């Protein structure tokens, strides 16, 4: 029944792609279309998305026929891969049938997944990872870090232009035993009937983007980075700008992502070609919008970078438990603390943290037989206690400021052109009305091509074609678009996340039986990938319902999505083994989408509205903009 449903969905998607192409071609004749006849980003995205899907389905059919002809039409396809439409790029055979050892069995000592419960990866797989490959990975890490420095320093390397100092200001408040900012609001603001109304406070000099509550300014951004900045200042007597904190967070995000990729490689993919590992390291290092946020790391971008650094760091320490290999309790205590700090940096990460905690819980109990239930309970307690302590401290911080443990102060923000409190009362700050337009913007908005360096530019402000749809949908006027390039065009590597989701929905991987007194083998890659996709989707949901669209928000969910995409790429490549034409197609897809992801990230990051290159390094910017394509 499930495979029949998958076939139906696939055929309906092909029909929908054909309809999308047709609508794009006749958009100027539709009531809500572009009547000027020009091809804007919305119309172009619709045509490209539909055309790529149709072309992919057509090419896949040809490759399927060529493989069958090459291998013999009467012979079964290798790897137990079905050629029916329910498996777009194939799915691995089911190794977990009763009586057969799993390829992910961490205790049989067979295959690349042999591992001890305290970590991921076997001695044999480490032995196969030669010294040359280690040096190659080390060189790649150094190159990525140098690129980060180049962007954050606008090409100057040593001198970093200042952006904002919100976290150092809050850190100074903490050092003095205060929770509010060390800036006094003007007396006229206190006397206003509604200080949040920008009309009433015209002519007043106020601290925009700060929260105002009962005569004091507060920071609505999570306090975790400021606490660490305060510790740094106390130790070295030198305050940190938000650009420094953002760079450190980006570096740790890349470091933890790299270590996770290595863990996953040793567990699931050590038998695959080594270039697939390097592709993974490059994509996690440069996936948009990481460089975009680093090109102007003010407090907005730094808060997102810090949240993701803590989130992915916690994933690194909890990963052995999530995949069912177990871990010592200190690792889980560290994971819980880091996930708490992630929420204390970015409150919208709470749903993703909840999903990862649930995945860790399932993994802990999966790995032990029922008679050893006390061991996973003890380890889970270490995770929950450390997480609870951090969240408790965050709740206390909020209560002391606003009298509510869940109040971050965001609704009290002083916005230059909006009454934030009114938006909250009217339900226009977060609304399901924004879900569909946001889904389009964040998924399918194209890049703009230009003949002058950096050649690629994001879409800025709302698209006219989308505006007409928004009016028909009665979307609130508070909706706004700053700058955006959709994932399909900025991170095309996420194609493999979609293929992984398809494999989970339509695949045949099932857990094997557990013998009495034995621990279960490591979870299949689709299980881990599914957990990462779920966590990413839950963190994407607040962004989809928010009134404001901006490229920087993509980083709130993209790191886990990219890691899940990498798992999907490895599994798609494994499924193609033994089928030469399909393997060639998959190789081109992996290498091509990874290359496009890196190139788009490098170029688009230089064209953001907040980019500082032209302001702080005008000579370099002049030289670069002399490069022309036409």
C-alpha positions as CSV (number, residue, x, y, z in Angstrom):
1,X,0.0,0.0,0.0
2,X,2.8,2.4,0.9
3,X,4.7,1.8,-2.3
4,X,1.5,2.3,-4.3
5,X,1.0,5.6,-2.6
6,X,4.6,6.6,-3.4
7,X,4.1,5.8,-7.0
8,X,0.9,7.9,-7.1
9,X,2.7,10.9,-5.4
10,X,5.6,10.7,-7.8
11,X,3.3,10.7,-10.8
12,X,1.3,13.6,-9.4
13,X,4.5,15.5,-8.8
14,X,5.5,15.1,-12.5
15,X,2.0,16.3,-13.5
16,X,2.4,19.3,-11.1
17,X,5.8,20.1,-12.6
18,X,4.3,20.2,-16.1
19,X,1.5,22.5,-14.8
20,X,4.1,24.8,-13.2
21,X,6.0,25.1,-16.5
22,X,2.7,25.8,-18.3
23,X,1.7,28.5,-15.8
24,X,5.1,30.1,-16.0
25,X,4.9,30.3,-19.8
26,X,1.4,31.9,-19.8
27,X,1.8,34.0,-16.5
28,X,1.4,37.3,-18.3
29,X,-2.1,36.2,-19.4
30,X,-3.3,35.2,-16.0
31,X,-5.4,37.5,-13.7
32,X,-2.7,37.5,-11.0
33,X,0.3,37.2,-13.4
34,X,3.0,39.5,-14.6
35,X,1.1,41.6,-17.2
36,X,4.3,43.4,-18.3
37,X,5.5,40.3,-20.0
38,X,8.8,40.3,-18.3
39,X,10.4,37.3,-16.7
40,X,10.8,38.1,-13.0
41,X,12.4,35.9,-10.3
42,X,9.0,34.3,-9.3
43,X,8.1,33.4,-12.9
44,X,11.7,32.2,-13.6
45,X,11.7,30.1,-10.4
46,X,8.4,28.5,-11.3
47,X,9.7,27.5,-14.8
48,X,13.1,26.3,-13.6
49,X,11.6,24.2,-10.8
50,X,9.1,22.5,-13.1
51,X,11.6,22.0,-16.0
52,X,14.3,20.5,-13.7
53,X,11.8,18.1,-12.2
54,X,10.5,17.0,-15.6
55,X,14.0,16.7,-17.0
56,X,15.1,14.7,-14.0
57,X,12.3,12.2,-14.4
58,X,13.0,11.8,-18.1
59,X,16.8,11.3,-17.6
60,X,16.2,8.8,-14.8
61,X,14.0,6.7,-17.1
62,X,16.7,6.7,-19.8
63,X,19.4,5.8,-17.2
64,X,17.1,3.0,-15.9
65,X,16.7,1.6,-19.5
66,X,20.5,1.8,-20.2
67,X,21.3,0.0,-17.0
68,X,18.9,-2.8,-17.7
69,X,20.2,-3.1,-21.2
70,X,23.8,-3.2,-19.9
71,X,23.1,-5.7,-17.2
72,X,20.6,-7.8,-19.2
73,X,16.8,-7.3,-19.0
74,X,16.3,-10.7,-17.4
75,X,18.8,-10.2,-14.6
76,X,17.8,-8.5,-11.4
77,X,19.3,-5.1,-10.8
78,X,22.2,-5.1,-8.3
79,X,21.8,-4.3,-4.7
80,X,18.2,-5.3,-4.5
81,X,17.2,-2.0,-6.0
82,X,13.8,-1.7,-7.5
83,X,13.4,0.2,-10.7
84,X,9.8,1.2,-10.1
85,X,8.8,4.9,-9.8
86,X,8.5,4.5,-6.0
87,X,12.3,4.6,-5.8
88,X,13.5,7.7,-7.7
89,X,17.2,7.0,-7.3
90,X,17.0,3.5,-5.8
91,X,17.2,2.4,-2.1
92,X,19.6,0.2,-0.4
93,X,18.7,-3.4,0.0
94,X,17.4,-4.5,3.4
95,X,20.4,-5.9,5.3
96,X,18.4,-6.2,8.5
97,X,16.4,-9.3,7.8
98,X,16.3,-11.9,10.5
99,X,19.4,-14.1,10.7
100,X,21.7,-11.8,8.7
101,X,24.2,-9.4,10.3
102,X,23.5,-5.7,9.9
103,X,26.0,-3.5,8.0
104,X,25.6,-1.1,10.9
105,X,26.1,-3.7,13.7
106,X,28.5,-2.1,16.2
107,X,29.2,-5.4,18.1
108,X,29.7,-7.9,15.4
109,X,33.0,-6.4,14.3
110,X,31.9,-6.6,10.7
111,X,31.7,-3.8,8.2
112,X,32.6,-0.1,8.6
113,X,30.3,0.3,11.6
114,X,32.2,-1.6,14.2
115,X,32.4,0.7,17.2
116,X,32.6,0.9,20.9
117,X,29.7,2.2,22.9
118,X,31.8,5.3,24.0
119,X,32.1,6.6,20.4
120,X,31.5,6.2,16.8
121,X,33.9,4.6,14.4
122,X,36.1,1.5,14.6
123,X,39.7,1.0,14.8
124,X,39.7,-0.7,11.4
125,X,38.0,2.2,9.7
126,X,40.5,4.6,11.4
127,X,43.3,2.5,10.1
128,X,42.0,2.7,6.6
129,X,41.9,6.5,6.9
130,X,45.5,7.1,5.9
131,X,47.9,9.8,7.1
132,X,47.6,11.6,3.7
133,X,43.8,11.9,4.1
134,X,44.2,13.3,7.6
135,X,46.5,16.0,6.3
136,X,44.1,16.7,3.5
137,X,41.3,17.2,6.0
138,X,43.5,19.4,8.2
139,X,44.4,21.5,5.2
140,X,40.7,21.8,4.2
141,X,39.9,23.0,7.8
142,X,42.6,25.7,7.6
143,X,41.4,26.9,4.2
144,X,37.8,27.2,5.4
145,X,38.9,29.2,8.4
146,X,41.0,31.5,6.3
147,X,38.0,32.1,4.1
148,X,36.0,32.9,7.2
149,X,38.6,35.4,8.3
150,X,38.6,37.0,4.8
151,X,34.9,37.6,4.9
152,X,34.6,38.8,8.5
153,X,37.6,41.2,7.9
154,X,36.4,42.3,4.4
155,X,39.6,41.1,2.9
156,X,41.9,42.9,5.3
157,X,42.7,39.8,7.4
158,X,44.1,41.6,10.4
159,X,41.8,44.6,10.9
160,X,38.1,43.6,11.4
161,X,35.5,46.3,10.9
162,X,33.2,46.9,13.8
163,X,29.5,45.9,13.4
164,X,27.6,46.2,16.7
165,X,28.4,45.7,20.4
166,X,25.1,44.6,21.9
167,X,26.6,41.5,23.5
168,X,29.6,43.3,25.1
169,X,27.1,45.9,26.4
170,X,25.0,43.2,28.0
171,X,28.2,41.5,29.3
172,X,29.1,44.8,31.0
173,X,25.7,44.9,32.6
174,X,26.2,41.3,33.9
175,X,29.6,42.2,35.3
176,X,27.9,45.0,37.3
177,X,25.2,42.7,38.6
178,X,22.4,44.2,36.4
179,X,20.1,42.6,33.9
180,X,19.1,45.8,32.0
181,X,21.3,47.6,29.6
182,X,23.6,50.4,30.9
183,X,21.7,53.0,28.8
184,X,19.1,55.3,30.3
185,X,15.9,55.9,28.2
186,X,15.0,59.6,27.7
187,X,12.5,60.8,30.3
188,X,10.1,61.8,27.5
189,X,9.8,58.1,26.5
190,X,8.7,57.1,30.0
191,X,5.9,59.7,30.0
192,X,4.4,58.5,26.7
193,X,1.1,56.7,26.7
194,X,2.3,54.1,24.3
195,X,6.1,54.2,24.0
196,X,6.0,51.4,21.4
197,X,4.2,53.5,18.9
198,X,6.7,55.0,16.5
199,X,4.4,58.0,15.8
200,X,4.2,59.0,19.5
201,X,8.0,58.8,19.9
202,X,8.9,60.8,16.9
203,X,11.8,63.2,17.6
204,X,13.0,61.1,20.5
205,X,16.4,59.4,20.5
206,X,15.8,55.8,21.6
207,X,17.8,52.6,21.5
208,X,16.1,50.9,18.5
209,X,15.9,47.1,18.4
210,X,16.3,47.0,22.2
211,X,13.3,46.0,24.4
212,X,11.8,48.7,26.6
213,X,10.0,47.7,29.7
214,X,9.0,49.8,32.7
215,X,11.5,52.5,32.2
216,X,14.5,50.4,31.3
217,X,16.2,49.0,28.2
218,X,16.7,45.2,27.9
219,X,18.2,42.9,25.3
220,X,15.7,40.5,23.8
221,X,18.5,38.4,22.3
222,X,19.4,35.3,24.3
223,X,21.9,35.9,27.1
224,X,24.2,32.9,26.6
225,X,26.8,34.7,24.2
226,X,26.8,37.7,26.6
227,X,27.6,35.4,29.6
228,X,30.6,33.9,27.7
229,X,31.7,37.4,26.6
230,X,31.5,38.6,30.2
231,X,33.8,35.7,31.2
232,X,36.2,36.5,28.4
233,X,36.3,40.2,29.5
234,X,36.9,39.3,33.1
235,X,39.8,37.0,32.2
236,X,41.5,39.1,29.5
237,X,40.2,42.6,30.2
238,X,39.3,43.1,26.6
239,X,35.7,43.4,25.4
240,X,34.6,41.5,22.3
241,X,32.6,43.0,19.5
242,X,29.7,41.1,18.0
243,X,31.8,40.4,14.9
244,X,34.4,38.5,17.1
245,X,31.7,36.5,18.8
246,X,30.1,35.7,15.5
247,X,33.4,34.5,14.0
248,X,34.2,32.2,17.0
249,X,30.6,30.8,16.8
250,X,31.0,30.2,13.0
251,X,34.3,28.4,13.6
252,X,32.9,26.2,16.3
253,X,29.9,25.4,14.1
254,X,32.2,24.3,11.3
255,X,34.4,22.4,13.7
256,X,31.5,20.4,15.3
257,X,30.0,19.8,11.9
258,X,33.3,18.5,10.6
259,X,33.6,16.1,13.6
260,X,30.0,14.9,13.1
261,X,30.7,14.2,9.4
262,X,33.8,12.2,10.4
263,X,31.7,10.2,12.9
264,X,29.0,9.5,10.3
265,X,31.6,8.5,7.7
266,X,33.3,5.9,10.0
267,X,29.9,4.6,11.0
268,X,28.1,4.4,7.7
269,X,30.3,5.2,4.7
270,X,33.9,4.1,5.3
271,X,33.6,1.7,2.3
272,X,32.6,4.4,-0.1
273,X,35.0,6.5,-2.2
274,X,36.9,9.1,-0.1
275,X,35.9,12.0,-2.2
276,X,32.4,11.8,-0.8
277,X,33.8,12.6,2.6
278,X,35.6,15.7,1.3
279,X,32.5,16.8,-0.4
280,X,30.7,16.7,2.9
281,X,33.3,18.7,4.7
282,X,33.2,21.4,2.0
283,X,29.4,21.7,2.0
284,X,29.1,22.0,5.8
285,X,31.8,24.6,5.7
286,X,30.4,26.8,3.0
287,X,26.6,26.2,2.9
288,X,24.6,29.4,2.5
289,X,24.0,31.5,4.5
290,X,27.0,30.9,6.7
291,X,29.3,33.2,4.7
292,X,26.4,35.6,4.3
293,X,26.1,36.0,8.0
294,X,29.9,36.3,8.4
295,X,30.1,39.1,5.9
296,X,28.4,41.5,8.3
297,X,28.2,39.7,11.7
298,X,26.1,42.2,13.7
299,X,24.1,41.0,16.7
300,X,21.3,39.6,14.5
301,X,23.7,37.3,12.6
302,X,25.8,36.5,15.7
303,X,22.8,35.3,17.7
304,X,21.9,32.8,14.9
305,X,25.6,31.7,14.6
306,X,25.9,31.2,18.4
307,X,22.6,29.2,18.6
308,X,23.7,26.9,15.8
309,X,27.2,26.4,17.3
310,X,25.7,25.2,20.6
311,X,23.1,23.1,18.8
312,X,25.5,21.3,16.5
313,X,28.0,21.0,19.4
314,X,25.4,19.2,21.5
315,X,24.6,16.9,18.5
316,X,28.3,16.0,18.3
317,X,28.3,14.8,21.9
318,X,25.0,13.1,21.8
319,X,25.4,11.4,18.4
320,X,26.6,8.0,19.7
321,X,23.5,7.8,21.8
322,X,21.2,8.9,19.0
323,X,22.4,6.2,16.7
324,X,22.1,3.6,19.5
325,X,25.8,3.0,20.3
326,X,25.5,4.5,23.8
327,X,27.8,7.1,25.4
328,X,29.3,7.8,28.8
329,X,27.2,10.1,30.9
330,X,29.6,13.1,30.8
331,X,29.1,13.3,27.0
332,X,25.3,13.5,27.5
333,X,25.7,16.1,30.3
334,X,27.7,18.3,27.9
335,X,25.2,17.7,25.2
336,X,22.3,18.8,27.5
337,X,24.2,21.9,28.6
338,X,25.0,22.9,25.0
339,X,21.4,22.4,23.9
340,X,20.3,24.6,26.8
341,X,22.8,27.3,25.7
342,X,21.4,27.0,22.1
343,X,17.9,27.9,23.4
344,X,19.5,30.6,25.6
345,X,21.0,32.1,22.4
346,X,18.0,31.6,20.1
347,X,14.6,30.8,21.6
348,X,13.2,29.6,18.2
349,X,15.6,26.6,18.5
350,X,13.6,25.1,21.3
351,X,11.5,22.8,19.0
352,X,14.6,21.4,17.4
353,X,16.3,20.8,20.7
354,X,13.1,18.9,21.9
355,X,13.3,16.7,18.8
356,X,17.0,16.0,19.4
357,X,16.4,15.1,23.0
358,X,13.6,12.8,22.0
359,X,15.9,11.1,19.4
360,X,18.6,10.7,22.1
361,X,16.1,9.2,24.4
362,X,14.9,6.7,21.8
363,X,18.5,5.9,20.9
364,X,19.5,5.2,24.5
365,X,16.6,2.8,25.2
366,X,17.0,1.2,21.8
367,X,20.6,0.2,22.5
368,X,20.0,-1.7,25.7
369,X,17.8,-4.8,26.6
370,X,14.9,-4.4,29.0
371,X,16.8,-5.9,31.9
372,X,19.4,-3.2,31.7
373,X,16.9,-0.4,31.8
374,X,18.6,1.4,34.7
375,X,21.7,2.3,32.6
376,X,20.0,4.3,29.9
377,X,17.8,6.0,32.6
378,X,20.9,7.1,34.5
379,X,22.5,8.5,31.2
380,X,19.3,10.2,30.2
381,X,19.1,11.8,33.6
382,X,22.6,13.4,33.0
383,X,21.3,14.9,29.8
384,X,18.0,16.2,31.3
385,X,19.6,17.6,34.5
386,X,22.2,19.6,32.6
387,X,19.6,20.8,30.1
388,X,17.2,21.7,32.9
389,X,19.7,23.7,34.8
390,X,20.5,25.9,31.8
391,X,16.8,26.3,30.9
392,X,16.1,27.0,34.6
393,X,18.7,29.8,34.7
394,X,17.2,31.2,31.5
395,X,13.7,31.2,32.9
396,X,14.9,32.9,36.1
397,X,16.6,35.5,33.9
398,X,13.4,36.2,32.1
399,X,11.3,36.2,35.3
400,X,13.6,38.8,37.0
401,X,13.3,41.1,34.0
402,X,9.6,40.7,32.9
403,X,7.9,38.6,35.6
404,X,7.4,35.7,33.2
405,X,9.8,32.8,32.7
406,X,8.8,32.5,29.0
407,X,9.0,36.2,28.2
408,X,12.1,37.1,26.2
409,X,11.2,40.8,25.7
410,X,10.8,40.5,21.9
411,X,7.3,41.8,21.9
412,X,8.6,44.9,23.8
413,X,11.1,45.7,21.1
414,X,11.3,49.3,19.8
415,X,10.9,48.9,16.0
416,X,11.5,52.1,13.9
417,X,8.4,51.6,11.7
418,X,6.1,49.3,13.7
419,X,4.3,49.0,17.0
420,X,5.6,45.5,18.0
421,X,3.1,45.2,20.8
422,X,0.2,45.9,18.4
423,X,1.5,43.3,16.0
424,X,1.4,40.7,18.9
425,X,-2.1,41.7,19.9
426,X,-3.3,41.5,16.3
427,X,-1.6,38.1,15.7
428,X,0.5,39.6,12.9
429,X,4.0,38.9,14.3
430,X,3.7,35.2,13.8
431,X,0.8,33.9,11.7
432,X,-0.1,30.9,9.5
433,X,-1.0,33.4,6.8
434,X,2.7,33.8,6.2
435,X,3.4,30.1,5.8
436,X,2.8,29.7,2.0
437,X,4.6,32.9,0.8
438,X,7.5,32.2,3.2
439,X,7.7,28.6,1.9
440,X,8.0,29.9,-1.6
441,X,10.6,32.6,-0.7
442,X,12.8,30.3,1.4
443,X,12.6,27.4,-1.1
444,X,12.3,28.6,-4.7
445,X,13.4,32.2,-5.0
446,X,16.1,32.4,-7.7
447,X,19.3,34.5,-7.7
448,X,19.6,37.5,-9.9
449,X,22.4,37.4,-12.5
450,X,24.6,40.4,-13.1
451,X,27.4,41.1,-15.4
452,X,29.5,42.7,-12.7
453,X,31.2,41.0,-9.8
454,X,30.0,39.2,-7.7
455,X,27.6,38.2,-10.6
456,X,24.9,36.8,-8.3
457,X,22.6,38.9,-6.2
458,X,19.7,38.0,-3.9
459,X,16.1,39.1,-4.5
460,X,15.5,42.2,-2.5
461,X,12.0,43.2,-1.3
462,X,8.8,41.3,-2.1
463,X,8.2,40.1,-5.7
464,X,5.3,41.8,-7.6
465,X,3.9,38.4,-8.7
466,X,3.9,37.2,-5.1
467,X,2.4,40.5,-3.9
468,X,-0.7,39.9,-6.1
469,X,-1.1,36.4,-4.6
470,X,-0.6,37.9,-1.1
471,X,-3.4,40.3,-1.6
472,X,-5.7,37.5,-2.7
473,X,-4.7,35.5,0.4
474,X,-5.4,38.4,2.7
475,X,-1.9,38.3,4.1
476,X,-1.4,41.1,6.7
477,X,0.4,44.3,5.6
478,X,3.0,43.8,8.2
479,X,4.6,41.2,6.0
480,X,8.0,42.3,4.6
481,X,10.9,40.8,2.6
482,X,14.4,42.1,3.1
483,X,16.6,39.9,0.9
484,X,16.4,36.2,0.0
485,X,17.7,33.4,-2.2
486,X,15.8,30.2,-2.0
487,X,17.4,26.9,-0.9
488,X,16.8,25.3,-4.3
489,X,19.2,27.8,-5.8
490,X,21.5,28.7,-3.0
491,X,22.0,25.2,-1.5
492,X,21.0,22.8,-4.3
493,X,22.8,20.0,-2.3
494,X,19.6,19.8,-0.2
495,X,18.2,17.8,-3.1
496,X,19.6,14.8,-1.2
497,X,17.7,15.7,1.9
498,X,14.5,15.3,-0.2
499,X,15.8,12.0,-1.6
500,X,16.5,10.8,2.0
501,X,13.0,11.8,3.1
502,X,11.7,9.9,0.1
503,X,13.7,6.8,1.1
504,X,12.3,7.1,4.7
505,X,8.8,7.3,3.4
506,X,9.0,4.7,0.7
507,X,12.1,2.6,1.6
508,X,12.3,-0.8,3.1
509,X,14.9,-0.5,5.8
510,X,13.6,-2.1,9.0
511,X,15.2,-2.7,12.4
512,X,16.4,-6.2,12.9
513,X,15.5,-8.5,15.9
514,X,17.3,-8.3,19.2
515,X,18.6,-11.4,20.9
516,X,18.0,-11.9,24.6
517,X,20.7,-10.0,26.6
518,X,22.3,-8.3,23.6
519,X,22.3,-4.7,22.6
520,X,20.8,-3.6,19.4
521,X,23.1,-2.6,16.4
522,X,23.5,1.0,15.4
523,X,20.5,2.6,13.9
524,X,20.3,2.7,10.1
525,X,21.4,6.0,8.4
526,X,17.8,6.7,7.4
527,X,16.8,6.7,11.1
528,X,19.4,9.3,12.0
529,X,18.6,11.3,8.9
530,X,15.0,11.3,9.7
531,X,15.7,12.7,13.2
532,X,17.8,15.5,11.7
533,X,15.2,16.3,9.1
534,X,12.5,16.5,11.8
535,X,14.6,18.7,14.0
536,X,15.4,21.0,11.1
537,X,11.7,21.2,10.1
538,X,10.7,22.1,13.6
539,X,13.2,24.9,13.6
540,X,12.1,26.0,10.2
541,X,8.5,26.3,11.3
542,X,8.9,29.5,13.4
543,X,10.7,31.1,10.4
544,X,7.8,30.1,8.1
545,X,5.3,31.8,10.3
546,X,7.3,35.0,10.9
547,X,6.3,38.3,9.2
548,X,9.8,39.1,8.0
549,X,11.8,37.3,5.3
550,X,15.6,37.5,5.4
551,X,18.4,35.2,4.1
552,X,20.1,35.2,7.5
553,X,17.2,33.2,9.0
554,X,18.0,30.2,6.8
555,X,20.9,29.5,9.1
556,X,18.4,28.8,11.9
557,X,17.7,25.4,10.4
558,X,20.2,24.7,7.5
559,X,23.2,23.1,9.3
560,X,21.2,20.0,10.4
561,X,19.5,20.0,7.0
562,X,22.9,20.0,5.2
563,X,24.1,17.1,7.4
564,X,20.9,15.1,6.6
565,X,21.5,15.9,2.9
566,X,25.0,14.4,3.2
567,X,23.6,11.2,4.6
568,X,21.1,11.2,1.8
569,X,24.0,11.7,-0.8
570,X,26.0,8.8,0.7
571,X,23.0,6.5,0.7
572,X,22.0,7.5,-2.8
573,X,25.5,6.7,-4.0
574,X,25.5,3.4,-2.2
575,X,22.2,2.5,-3.9
576,X,23.8,3.2,-7.3
577,X,26.7,0.8,-6.9
578,X,26.7,-2.0,-9.5
579,X,24.7,0.1,-11.9
580,X,27.2,2.0,-14.0
581,X,24.9,4.6,-15.7
582,X,23.0,5.4,-12.5
583,X,26.3,5.6,-10.5
584,X,27.6,8.1,-13.1
585,X,24.4,10.2,-12.8
586,X,24.6,10.2,-9.0
587,X,28.3,11.2,-9.1
588,X,27.5,14.1,-11.3
589,X,24.6,15.1,-9.1
590,X,26.6,15.0,-5.9
591,X,29.6,16.8,-7.3
592,X,27.6,19.3,-9.3
593,X,25.2,20.3,-6.5
594,X,28.1,20.6,-4.0
595,X,30.0,22.8,-6.4
596,X,27.0,25.0,-7.0
597,X,26.4,25.3,-3.3
598,X,29.9,26.5,-2.6
599,X,30.0,28.9,-5.6
600,X,26.7,30.5,-4.8
601,X,27.5,30.9,-1.1
602,X,30.9,32.6,-1.9
603,X,29.4,35.0,-4.4
604,X,26.0,35.9,-2.9
605,X,27.6,36.7,0.5
606,X,29.4,39.6,-1.1
607,X,26.2,41.2,-2.5
608,X,24.1,41.4,0.7
609,X,22.7,44.8,1.7
610,X,24.7,44.8,4.9
611,X,28.0,43.8,3.2
612,X,30.9,45.9,4.5
613,X,33.4,45.4,1.7
614,X,32.6,48.5,-0.2
615,X,32.6,50.6,3.0
616,X,35.8,49.3,4.7
617,X,37.9,48.0,1.8
618,X,36.9,50.2,-1.2
619,X,40.1,49.6,-3.1
620,X,39.7,45.8,-3.1
621,X,36.0,46.3,-3.9
622,X,36.9,48.5,-6.9
623,X,39.3,45.9,-8.2
624,X,36.8,43.1,-7.8
625,X,34.0,45.0,-9.5
626,X,36.2,45.6,-12.5
627,X,35.7,41.9,-13.3
628,X,32.9,41.6,-15.8
629,X,31.1,38.7,-17.5
630,X,29.5,40.9,-20.2
